[in-house]
Amino acid sequence: KTLDRGKPELIAIMAMDGSTGFIKAMAGFDPNKPDTNPCTSANYPAASLFKIVTASAAVEKLNYTATTPLYFNGGKYTLYKRQLSNHKTKYTTRVTLETAFAESINPVFGKIGQLTLGKNTLDHFAEKFGFNQSPETDFKFSPPHFSTTDNDYHMAELGCGFNRDTLISPVFAMTMVSAIVNKGQCLVPRLVDRINNSDEDEIYKSSKEIYKIPISAKTAATMKRLMKKTVSSGTARKLFRGYSRDKVLSHLSIGGKTGSLSNRAHTIK
């Protein structure tokens, strides 16, 4: 009833214990398909969440740090072909990697994807994080989709997430981010804790499982810093305004990444 108030097309909300992979909450709502679970469907554009992969690749492969200087021309959230050049003018803006990530600056990540990393490296890191694959787990969810082409501009779109071709599910989003809080290890998401028989004898007990190790612990630490910056002074700062004074949130280390993009039919954002 609460979810219906805003008349949303579709909502999916999930929470996972980042240290174990155990899903603590899963809530979905699709008024047109009430029997489906939006949390497990990979119909959502990854949007700027893919900057997590691009930034991780830059840190891991190119030895970028949080303070590596980067440059862009024009607006932060546009991605014109004229912005995809390393040519500097008096109007060029200089930022660090952590600022570019926190403020989700498209031309910076577009250039990293197209000019710096390139097709093979971006493909490789998408695979390392688990795109186009599904882990062996106790419930089914759709595999995320990522594919490259030989089109240079498309590589820029992929690098910054400014496209509707890269698709993820909320479950995969959590699986991908679990690498950041587990020193580079993606965990297998799981719903079942244990199974007992009719005599209350335990016949199955789940345990923490590592799914992928896409990045090193050092890279994960840098990505933590970038995600914290997103909350403290980036695109998520308004959502978390006052968290340092909250009696619960003030005791937590909070980081994140925002992404906003509609699908082609404009039914999912």
Secondary structure, DSSP 4 states (H G I P E B T S, - for coil): -TTTTT--S-EEEEEE-TTT-BEEEEEEE-TT-TTS-GGG---EE-GGGGHHHHHHHHHHHH---TT-EEEE-S-SS---GGGS-----TTPEEEEHHHHHHTT-HHHHHHIIIIIIHHHHHHHHHHHHTTT-----SS--PPPB----S-HHHHHHHHHT-SSS-EE-HHHHHHHHHHHHTTT-EEPPB---EEE-TT--EEEE----EEE--S-HHHHHHHHHHHHHHHHHSTTTTTTTTGGGSTTGGGS-----------TTSS--
